[in-house]
Amino acid sequence: MTHEGHAHGIAGDADSRRLTTALGLIVSFMAAEIVAGIYAHSLVLLSDAAHMLTDAGALILSLAVIRLVRRPAGGNVTFGLRRLEALSAQANGALLLVLAGLIVYGGVRRLVAPPHPGGWTIVVVALVGIVVNIVATRELARANRESLNVEGSYRHLLTDLFAFVATAVAGGVILATGFGRADGIAALLVAALMAQAGVQLLRRSGRVLLEIAPERVNVDAVGHELAGYPQVAEVHDLHVWEIGSGFAALSAHVLVDPEADCHGIRRELERILHDRFGIEHTTLQVDHVQAALLQIGTWKS
């Protein structure tokens, strides 16, 4: 147990270092982009800067959550603070959706009454932004992305990378054709990418908060596997849920034949759940069934 905790501590330290590196890159470039966006009268640059502000906020939140999640369980907090990861992802997803709506509003206004954005400024800033975001995204890609907390920050940066590519294309179109509405169109594309990432984060974190079984676990398959084990008569009150990202839990009531070894069967069922379904935290109540109620191979949810 100590060794496992030590391993998680090392992984958390590595993730913190990667998040801190990405945060430094994002904050430095964001300040430069705000100045450039105002100078070039470019909504797409300012929308990128706003998105990078949310990136910075997401990274700061992720760093705080990593420290809190590592606190040991105790007292009334029997599972620790693992669910903070899901709450962090919910906040990131909601923020992306709100920001996407604001950018859509500004983008539509610019399509109706387009300004005259500076093409060269847009292209140069976008190209630098692509490089910065590639470095930052690469850092988080090496972190533990099974964590919804880290995944939320990664989604922010990945969306920003795609946004800078769209921004560079818009700047090139403005330079080549003078089509000022390209800035507004690119901003709408950025908003669409942000909305998509936000919905994905809300859906994944919502599964945890609603205590839905992890996507990788087929509950019916788990039930039939348990009920099909030799000397198991019935499985009911089967519940599978997720405490935090990558931490599934299961509880069930198992009835076995009158002459069966309850403790031996429990250990074997726990091994099956671990090896075949990746479920480590299990609570199995194993009792003998009365002979008149014997029902081999069935289970109830």
Short mmCIF file of the C-alpha atoms (twelve columns), coordinates in Angstrom:
data_MODEL
# 
_entry.id   MODEL 
# 
loop_
_atom_site.group_PDB 
_atom_site.id 
_atom_site.type_symbol 
_atom_site.label_atom_id 
_atom_site.label_alt_id 
_atom_site.label_comp_id 
_atom_site.label_asym_id 
_atom_site.label_seq_id 
_atom_site.Cartn_x 
_atom_site.Cartn_y 
_atom_site.Cartn_z 
_atom_site.pdbx_PDB_model_num 
ATOM 1   C CA . MET A 1   0.000   0.000   0.000   1 
ATOM 2   C CA . THR A 2   2.824   2.364   0.825   1 
ATOM 3   C CA . HIS A 3   4.572   1.641   -2.429  1 
ATOM 4   C CA . GLU A 4   1.378   2.317   -4.369  1 
ATOM 5   C CA . GLY A 5   0.879   5.662   -2.635  1 
ATOM 6   C CA . HIS A 6   4.508   6.554   -3.330  1 
ATOM 7   C CA . ALA A 7   3.999   5.808   -7.026  1 
ATOM 8   C CA . HIS A 8   0.903   8.017   -7.156  1 
ATOM 9   C CA . GLY A 9   2.865   10.795  -5.430  1 
ATOM 10  C CA . ILE A 10  5.632   10.641  -8.043  1 
ATOM 11  C CA . ALA A 11  3.061   10.728  -10.874 1 
ATOM 12  C CA . GLY A 12  1.335   13.713  -9.248  1 
ATOM 13  C CA . ASP A 13  4.642   15.598  -8.960  1 
ATOM 14  C CA . ALA A 14  5.399   14.932  -12.636 1 
ATOM 15  C CA . ASP A 15  1.942   16.136  -13.675 1 
ATOM 16  C CA . SER A 16  2.363   19.284  -11.561 1 
ATOM 17  C CA . ARG A 17  5.671   20.096  -13.263 1 
ATOM 18  C CA . ARG A 18  4.141   19.672  -16.716 1 
ATOM 19  C CA . LEU A 19  1.136   21.802  -15.810 1 
ATOM 20  C CA . THR A 20  3.397   24.529  -14.405 1 
ATOM 21  C CA . THR A 21  5.530   24.565  -17.569 1 
ATOM 22  C CA . ALA A 22  2.422   24.840  -19.750 1 
ATOM 23  C CA . LEU A 23  1.040   27.609  -17.526 1 
ATOM 24  C CA . GLY A 24  4.187   29.712  -17.886 1 
ATOM 25  C CA . LEU A 25  4.089   29.414  -21.679 1 
ATOM 26  C CA . ILE A 26  0.402   30.247  -21.910 1 
ATOM 27  C CA . VAL A 27  0.456   33.297  -19.623 1 
ATOM 28  C CA . SER A 28  3.494   34.820  -21.381 1 
ATOM 29  C CA . PHE A 29  2.016   34.446  -24.843 1 
ATOM 30  C CA . MET A 30  -1.482  35.526  -23.763 1 
ATOM 31  C CA . ALA A 31  -0.190  38.958  -22.705 1 
ATOM 32  C CA . ALA A 32  1.520   39.443  -26.069 1 
ATOM 33  C CA . GLU A 33  -1.579  38.313  -27.961 1 
ATOM 34  C CA . ILE A 34  -3.865  40.799  -26.203 1 
ATOM 35  C CA . VAL A 35  -1.576  43.659  -27.273 1 
ATOM 36  C CA . ALA A 36  -1.421  42.309  -30.835 1 
ATOM 37  C CA . GLY A 37  -5.186  41.809  -31.047 1 
ATOM 38  C CA . ILE A 38  -5.876  45.402  -29.994 1 
ATOM 39  C CA . TYR A 39  -3.243  46.730  -32.413 1 
ATOM 40  C CA . ALA A 40  -4.551  44.677  -35.355 1 
ATOM 41  C CA . HIS A 41  -8.282  45.170  -34.552 1 
ATOM 42  C CA . SER A 42  -8.656  41.392  -34.745 1 
ATOM 43  C CA . LEU A 43  -11.514 39.619  -32.973 1 
ATOM 44  C CA . VAL A 44  -10.024 36.221  -33.690 1 
ATOM 45  C CA . LEU A 45  -6.794  37.204  -31.887 1 
ATOM 46  C CA . LEU A 46  -8.700  38.618  -28.931 1 
ATOM 47  C CA . SER A 47  -10.926 35.516  -28.818 1 
ATOM 48  C CA . ASP A 48  -7.803  33.367  -28.830 1 
ATOM 49  C CA . ALA A 49  -6.411  35.469  -25.989 1 
ATOM 50  C CA . ALA A 50  -9.674  35.022  -24.062 1 
ATOM 51  C CA . HIS A 51  -9.452  31.297  -24.627 1 
ATOM 52  C CA . MET A 52  -5.866  31.321  -23.398 1 
ATOM 53  C CA . LEU A 53  -7.068  33.117  -20.271 1 
ATOM 54  C CA . THR A 54  -9.405  30.190  -19.657 1 
ATOM 55  C CA . ASP A 55  -6.465  27.883  -20.396 1 
ATOM 56  C CA . ALA A 56  -4.474  29.605  -17.663 1 
ATOM 57  C CA . GLY A 57  -7.406  29.358  -15.270 1 
ATOM 58  C CA . ALA A 58  -7.860  25.672  -16.100 1 
ATOM 59  C CA . LEU A 59  -4.176  24.984  -15.496 1 
ATOM 60  C CA . ILE A 60  -4.196  26.810  -12.150 1 
ATOM 61  C CA . LEU A 61  -7.329  24.902  -11.125 1 
ATOM 62  C CA . SER A 62  -5.738  21.621  -12.194 1 
ATOM 63  C CA . LEU A 63  -2.638  22.322  -10.104 1 
ATOM 64  C CA . ALA A 64  -4.789  23.042  -7.054  1 
ATOM 65  C CA . VAL A 65  -6.909  19.921  -7.587  1 
ATOM 66  C CA . ILE A 66  -3.828  17.690  -7.916  1 
ATOM 67  C CA . ARG A 67  -2.685  18.825  -4.467  1 
ATOM 68  C CA . LEU A 68  -6.126  18.311  -2.924  1 
ATOM 69  C CA . VAL A 69  -6.764  14.895  -4.503  1 
ATOM 70  C CA . ARG A 70  -3.490  13.599  -3.065  1 
ATOM 71  C CA . ARG A 71  -4.700  14.203  0.469   1 
ATOM 72  C CA . PRO A 72  -5.350  10.868  2.204   1 
ATOM 73  C CA . ALA A 73  -8.877  9.731   2.945   1 
ATOM 74  C CA . GLY A 74  -9.963  10.126  6.525   1 
ATOM 75  C CA . GLY A 75  -12.729 11.205  8.847   1 
ATOM 76  C CA . ASN A 76  -15.940 11.857  6.951   1 
ATOM 77  C CA . VAL A 77  -14.077 11.970  3.609   1 
ATOM 78  C CA . THR A 78  -13.817 8.198   3.225   1 
ATOM 79  C CA . PHE A 79  -12.904 8.261   -0.478  1 
ATOM 80  C CA . GLY A 80  -10.641 11.279  -0.243  1 
ATOM 81  C CA . LEU A 81  -11.275 14.214  -2.588  1 
ATOM 82  C CA . ARG A 82  -11.163 12.294  -5.856  1 
ATOM 83  C CA . ARG A 83  -14.408 13.814  -7.100  1 
ATOM 84  C CA . LEU A 84  -12.740 17.227  -7.270  1 
ATOM 85  C CA . GLU A 85  -11.355 16.066  -10.620 1 
ATOM 86  C CA . ALA A 86  -14.886 15.762  -11.992 1 
ATOM 87  C CA . LEU A 87  -15.874 19.136  -10.527 1 
ATOM 88  C CA . SER A 88  -12.800 20.703  -12.136 1 
ATOM 89  C CA . ALA A 89  -13.754 19.187  -15.496 1 
ATOM 90  C CA . GLN A 90  -17.328 20.473  -15.077 1 
ATOM 91  C CA . ALA A 91  -16.017 23.990  -14.452 1 
ATOM 92  C CA . ASN A 92  -13.727 23.804  -17.481 1 
ATOM 93  C CA . GLY A 93  -16.496 22.485  -19.720 1 
ATOM 94  C CA . ALA A 94  -19.014 25.115  -18.620 1 
ATOM 95  C CA . LEU A 95  -16.448 27.893  -19.068 1 
ATOM 96  C CA . LEU A 96  -15.680 26.731  -22.598 1 
ATOM 97  C CA . LEU A 97  -19.383 26.821  -23.506 1 
ATOM 98  C CA . VAL A 98  -19.920 30.310  -22.059 1 
ATOM 99  C CA . LEU A 99  -16.856 31.672  -23.827 1 
ATOM 100 C CA . ALA A 100 -17.908 30.009  -27.089 1 
ATOM 101 C CA . GLY A 101 -21.274 31.785  -26.876 1 
ATOM 102 C CA . LEU A 102 -19.613 35.177  -26.380 1 
ATOM 103 C CA . ILE A 103 -17.302 34.598  -29.336 1 
ATOM 104 C CA . VAL A 104 -20.236 33.566  -31.549 1 
ATOM 105 C CA . TYR A 105 -21.953 36.846  -30.686 1 
ATOM 106 C CA . GLY A 106 -18.875 38.875  -31.579 1 
ATOM 107 C CA . GLY A 107 -18.189 36.820  -34.701 1 
ATOM 108 C CA . VAL A 108 -21.674 37.344  -36.096 1 
ATOM 109 C CA . ARG A 109 -21.395 41.078  -35.503 1 
ATOM 110 C CA . ARG A 110 -18.137 41.132  -37.460 1 
ATOM 111 C CA . LEU A 111 -19.709 39.245  -40.326 1 
ATOM 112 C CA . VAL A 112 -22.438 41.888  -40.522 1 
ATOM 113 C CA . ALA A 113 -20.073 44.852  -40.196 1 
ATOM 114 C CA . PRO A 114 -16.510 43.638  -40.863 1 
ATOM 115 C CA . PRO A 115 -13.581 45.806  -39.675 1 
ATOM 116 C CA . HIS A 116 -10.192 45.947  -41.375 1 
ATOM 117 C CA . PRO A 117 -7.955  43.623  -39.338 1 
ATOM 118 C CA . GLY A 118 -4.192  43.603  -39.861 1 
ATOM 119 C CA . GLY A 119 -3.378  40.444  -41.798 1 
ATOM 120 C CA . TRP A 120 0.351   40.337  -41.120 1 
ATOM 121 C CA . THR A 121 -0.102  40.791  -37.387 1 
ATOM 122 C CA . ILE A 122 -2.667  37.996  -37.311 1 
ATOM 123 C CA . VAL A 123 -0.435  35.598  -39.264 1 
ATOM 124 C CA . VAL A 124 2.705   36.254  -37.195 1 
ATOM 125 C CA . VAL A 125 0.931   35.982  -33.849 1 
ATOM 126 C CA . ALA A 126 -0.915  32.857  -34.955 1 
ATOM 127 C CA . LEU A 127 2.278   31.116  -36.077 1 
ATOM 128 C CA . VAL A 128 3.973   31.901  -32.777 1 
ATOM 129 C CA . GLY A 129 0.838   30.706  -30.989 1 
ATOM 130 C CA . ILE A 130 0.938   27.403  -32.857 1 
ATOM 131 C CA . VAL A 131 4.507   26.796  -31.665 1 
ATOM 132 C CA . VAL A 132 3.707   27.763  -28.055 1 
ATOM 133 C CA . ASN A 133 0.616   25.556  -27.954 1 
ATOM 134 C CA . ILE A 134 2.408   22.592  -29.527 1 
ATOM 135 C CA . VAL A 135 5.000   22.745  -26.734 1 
ATOM 136 C CA . ALA A 136 2.364   23.187  -24.006 1 
ATOM 137 C CA . THR A 137 0.064   20.493  -25.414 1 
ATOM 138 C CA . ARG A 138 2.968   18.091  -25.722 1 
ATOM 139 C CA . GLU A 139 3.746   18.591  -22.035 1 
ATOM 140 C CA . LEU A 140 0.203   17.682  -20.988 1 
ATOM 141 C CA . ALA A 141 0.005   14.806  -23.465 1 
ATOM 142 C CA . ARG A 142 2.742   13.137  -21.386 1 
ATOM 143 C CA . ALA A 143 0.791   13.611  -18.160 1 
ATOM 144 C CA . ASN A 144 -1.821  11.234  -16.744 1 
ATOM 145 C CA . ARG A 145 -4.770  11.964  -19.031 1 
ATOM 146 C CA . GLU A 146 -6.923  9.341   -17.337 1 
ATOM 147 C CA . SER A 147 -7.426  12.110  -14.793 1 
ATOM 148 C CA . LEU A 148 -10.409 14.248  -15.814 1 
ATOM 149 C CA . ASN A 149 -8.620  17.136  -14.165 1 
ATOM 150 C CA . VAL A 150 -5.581  16.887  -16.463 1 
ATOM 151 C CA . GLU A 151 -7.762  15.978  -19.454 1 
ATOM 152 C CA . GLY A 152 -9.754  19.180  -18.968 1 
ATOM 153 C CA . SER A 153 -6.622  21.304  -19.217 1 
ATOM 154 C CA . TYR A 154 -5.374  19.244  -22.161 1 
ATOM 155 C CA . ARG A 155 -8.652  19.833  -24.025 1 
ATOM 156 C CA . HIS A 156 -8.298  23.573  -23.459 1 
ATOM 157 C CA . LEU A 157 -4.801  23.631  -24.948 1 
ATOM 158 C CA . LEU A 158 -5.624  21.301  -27.843 1 
ATOM 159 C CA . THR A 159 -8.609  23.461  -28.805 1 
ATOM 160 C CA . ASP A 160 -6.395  26.523  -28.649 1 
ATOM 161 C CA . LEU A 161 -3.896  24.859  -30.973 1 
ATOM 162 C CA . PHE A 162 -6.591  24.229  -33.574 1 
ATOM 163 C CA . ALA A 163 -7.817  27.783  -33.074 1 
ATOM 164 C CA . PHE A 164 -4.399  29.223  -33.899 1 
ATOM 165 C CA . VAL A 165 -4.279  27.168  -37.080 1 
ATOM 166 C CA . ALA A 166 -7.653  28.670  -38.077 1 
ATOM 167 C CA . THR A 167 -6.365  32.119  -37.131 1 
ATOM 168 C CA . ALA A 168 -3.288  31.727  -39.337 1 
ATOM 169 C CA . VAL A 169 -5.474  30.685  -42.260 1 
ATOM 170 C CA . ALA A 170 -7.749  33.690  -41.688 1 
ATOM 171 C CA . GLY A 171 -4.771  36.043  -41.662 1 
ATOM 172 C CA . GLY A 172 -3.487  34.518  -44.884 1 
ATOM 173 C CA . VAL A 173 -6.884  34.976  -46.558 1 
ATOM 174 C CA . ILE A 174 -6.999  38.625  -45.458 1 
ATOM 175 C CA . LEU A 175 -3.500  39.251  -46.848 1 
ATOM 176 C CA . ALA A 176 -4.239  37.495  -50.137 1 
ATOM 177 C CA . THR A 177 -7.759  38.763  -50.844 1 
ATOM 178 C CA . GLY A 178 -8.546  41.569  -48.383 1 
ATOM 179 C CA . PHE A 179 -11.609 39.593  -47.257 1 
ATOM 180 C CA . GLY A 180 -12.080 41.077  -43.770 1 
ATOM 181 C CA . ARG A 181 -14.921 38.693  -42.866 1 
ATOM 182 C CA . ALA A 182 -12.371 35.851  -42.695 1 
ATOM 183 C CA . ASP A 183 -11.553 37.102  -39.190 1 
ATOM 184 C CA . GLY A 184 -15.163 36.638  -38.042 1 
ATOM 185 C CA . ILE A 185 -15.474 33.260  -39.760 1 
ATOM 186 C CA . ALA A 186 -12.324 32.013  -38.044 1 
ATOM 187 C CA . ALA A 187 -13.691 33.250  -34.710 1 
ATOM 188 C CA . LEU A 188 -16.877 31.208  -35.262 1 
ATOM 189 C CA . LEU A 189 -14.753 28.141  -36.016 1 
ATOM 190 C CA . VAL A 190 -12.841 28.705  -32.781 1 
ATOM 191 C CA . ALA A 191 -16.172 28.922  -30.926 1 
ATOM 192 C CA . ALA A 192 -17.364 25.642  -32.476 1 
ATOM 193 C CA . LEU A 193 -14.186 23.857  -31.360 1 
ATOM 194 C CA . MET A 194 -14.539 25.269  -27.854 1 
ATOM 195 C CA . ALA A 195 -18.184 24.189  -27.632 1 
ATOM 196 C CA . GLN A 196 -17.327 20.657  -28.758 1 
ATOM 197 C CA . ALA A 197 -14.567 20.328  -26.153 1 
ATOM 198 C CA . GLY A 198 -16.856 21.765  -23.473 1 
ATOM 199 C CA . VAL A 199 -19.648 19.286  -24.196 1 
ATOM 200 C CA . GLN A 200 -17.212 16.350  -24.086 1 
ATOM 201 C CA . LEU A 201 -15.866 17.440  -20.697 1 
ATOM 202 C CA . LEU A 202 -19.353 17.921  -19.274 1 
ATOM 203 C CA . ARG A 203 -20.469 14.514  -20.508 1 
ATOM 204 C CA . ARG A 204 -17.464 12.638  -19.111 1 
ATOM 205 C CA . SER A 205 -17.471 14.400  -15.755 1 
ATOM 206 C CA . GLY A 206 -21.253 14.066  -15.560 1 
ATOM 207 C CA . ARG A 207 -20.918 10.277  -15.637 1 
ATOM 208 C CA . VAL A 208 -18.798 10.455  -12.497 1 
ATOM 209 C CA . LEU A 209 -21.060 12.879  -10.650 1 
ATOM 210 C CA . LEU A 210 -24.180 10.867  -11.554 1 
ATOM 211 C CA . GLU A 211 -22.447 7.651   -10.431 1 
ATOM 212 C CA . ILE A 212 -22.899 5.991   -13.821 1 
ATOM 213 C CA . ALA A 213 -20.743 2.948   -14.521 1 
ATOM 214 C CA . PRO A 214 -17.480 3.724   -16.384 1 
ATOM 215 C CA . GLU A 215 -17.774 3.527   -20.172 1 
ATOM 216 C CA . ARG A 216 -15.211 0.727   -20.282 1 
ATOM 217 C CA . VAL A 217 -17.277 -1.504  -17.962 1 
ATOM 218 C CA . ASN A 218 -20.240 -3.509  -19.293 1 
ATOM 219 C CA . VAL A 219 -22.410 -4.046  -16.218 1 
ATOM 220 C CA . ASP A 220 -24.420 -6.861  -17.818 1 
ATOM 221 C CA . ALA A 221 -21.200 -8.679  -18.687 1 
ATOM 222 C CA . VAL A 222 -19.984 -8.249  -15.103 1 
ATOM 223 C CA . GLY A 223 -23.241 -9.640  -13.711 1 
ATOM 224 C CA . HIS A 224 -23.266 -12.670 -15.979 1 
ATOM 225 C CA . GLU A 225 -19.586 -13.340 -15.269 1 
ATOM 226 C CA . LEU A 226 -20.208 -13.363 -11.529 1 
ATOM 227 C CA . ALA A 227 -23.401 -15.423 -11.786 1 
ATOM 228 C CA . GLY A 228 -21.708 -17.946 -14.062 1 
ATOM 229 C CA . TYR A 229 -18.955 -18.763 -11.590 1 
ATOM 230 C CA . PRO A 230 -19.188 -22.335 -10.218 1 
ATOM 231 C CA . GLN A 231 -21.324 -22.652 -7.071  1 
ATOM 232 C CA . VAL A 232 -22.756 -19.127 -7.424  1 
ATOM 233 C CA . ALA A 233 -26.546 -19.349 -7.275  1 
ATOM 234 C CA . GLU A 234 -27.546 -15.715 -7.715  1 
ATOM 235 C CA . VAL A 235 -26.174 -12.194 -7.925  1 
ATOM 236 C CA . HIS A 236 -28.318 -9.182  -7.108  1 
ATOM 237 C CA . ASP A 237 -28.043 -5.580  -5.859  1 
ATOM 238 C CA . LEU A 238 -25.153 -5.155  -8.296  1 
ATOM 239 C CA . HIS A 239 -23.892 -1.565  -8.477  1 
ATOM 240 C CA . VAL A 240 -20.934 -0.237  -10.466 1 
ATOM 241 C CA . TRP A 241 -19.908 3.414   -10.341 1 
ATOM 242 C CA . GLU A 242 -16.887 5.673   -10.581 1 
ATOM 243 C CA . ILE A 243 -15.459 7.478   -7.554  1 
ATOM 244 C CA . GLY A 244 -13.048 9.465   -9.690  1 
ATOM 245 C CA . SER A 245 -11.362 9.167   -13.057 1 
ATOM 246 C CA . GLY A 246 -9.873  5.693   -13.384 1 
ATOM 247 C CA . PHE A 247 -11.213 4.551   -9.986  1 
ATOM 248 C CA . ALA A 248 -14.231 2.259   -10.433 1 
ATOM 249 C CA . ALA A 249 -16.089 0.708   -7.494  1 
ATOM 250 C CA . LEU A 250 -18.491 -2.241  -7.281  1 
ATOM 251 C CA . SER A 251 -20.819 -3.705  -4.684  1 
ATOM 252 C CA . ALA A 252 -23.048 -6.761  -4.948  1 
ATOM 253 C CA . HIS A 253 -24.870 -9.410  -2.942  1 
ATOM 254 C CA . VAL A 254 -23.825 -12.910 -3.994  1 
ATOM 255 C CA . LEU A 255 -25.653 -16.093 -2.989  1 
ATOM 256 C CA . VAL A 256 -23.729 -19.381 -3.233  1 
ATOM 257 C CA . ASP A 257 -24.571 -23.067 -2.830  1 
ATOM 258 C CA . PRO A 258 -25.202 -24.249 0.740   1 
ATOM 259 C CA . GLU A 259 -21.933 -26.226 0.858   1 
ATOM 260 C CA . ALA A 260 -19.761 -23.648 -0.945  1 
ATOM 261 C CA . ASP A 261 -16.782 -21.834 0.570   1 
ATOM 262 C CA . CYS A 262 -18.026 -18.243 0.887   1 
ATOM 263 C CA . HIS A 263 -14.626 -16.679 1.544   1 
ATOM 264 C CA . GLY A 264 -12.859 -18.651 -1.189  1 
ATOM 265 C CA . ILE A 265 -15.488 -17.719 -3.777  1 
ATOM 266 C CA . ARG A 266 -15.361 -14.070 -2.709  1 
ATOM 267 C CA . ARG A 267 -11.597 -13.980 -3.259  1 
ATOM 268 C CA . GLU A 268 -11.962 -15.598 -6.691  1 
ATOM 269 C CA . LEU A 269 -14.713 -13.174 -7.733  1 
ATOM 270 C CA . GLU A 270 -12.569 -10.230 -6.633  1 
ATOM 271 C CA . ARG A 271 -9.715  -11.583 -8.750  1 
ATOM 272 C CA . ILE A 272 -12.022 -11.884 -11.773 1 
ATOM 273 C CA . LEU A 273 -13.282 -8.344  -11.320 1 
ATOM 274 C CA . HIS A 274 -9.722  -7.054  -11.110 1 
ATOM 275 C CA . ASP A 275 -8.213  -9.077  -13.956 1 
ATOM 276 C CA . ARG A 276 -11.063 -9.001  -16.485 1 
ATOM 277 C CA . PHE A 277 -12.798 -5.718  -15.757 1 
ATOM 278 C CA . GLY A 278 -10.136 -3.596  -14.042 1 
ATOM 279 C CA . ILE A 279 -12.287 -3.036  -10.948 1 
ATOM 280 C CA . GLU A 280 -10.130 -2.931  -7.816  1 
ATOM 281 C CA . HIS A 281 -12.440 -1.481  -5.181  1 
ATOM 282 C CA . THR A 282 -15.111 -4.136  -4.549  1 
ATOM 283 C CA . THR A 283 -17.553 -4.874  -1.743  1 
ATOM 284 C CA . LEU A 284 -19.050 -8.354  -2.090  1 
ATOM 285 C CA . GLN A 285 -21.505 -9.711  0.458   1 
ATOM 286 C CA . VAL A 286 -21.421 -13.508 0.006   1 
ATOM 287 C CA . ASP A 287 -24.067 -15.654 1.743   1 
ATOM 288 C CA . HIS A 288 -25.332 -19.197 1.448   1 
ATOM 289 C CA . VAL A 289 -28.636 -19.642 -0.328  1 
ATOM 290 C CA . GLN A 290 -31.402 -21.799 1.022   1 
ATOM 291 C CA . ALA A 291 -31.771 -24.981 -0.982  1 
ATOM 292 C CA . ALA A 292 -35.338 -24.123 -1.993  1 
ATOM 293 C CA . LEU A 293 -34.204 -20.843 -3.543  1 
ATOM 294 C CA . LEU A 294 -31.286 -22.221 -5.586  1 
ATOM 295 C CA . GLN A 295 -31.148 -20.508 -9.016  1 
ATOM 296 C CA . ILE A 296 -27.921 -21.348 -10.797 1 
ATOM 297 C CA . GLY A 297 -26.664 -18.832 -13.383 1 
ATOM 298 C CA . THR A 298 -29.109 -15.974 -12.798 1 
ATOM 299 C CA . TRP A 299 -28.602 -12.476 -11.486 1 
ATOM 300 C CA . LYS A 300 -30.730 -9.468  -10.712 1 
ATOM 301 C CA . SER A 301 -29.775 -5.827  -11.105 1 
# 
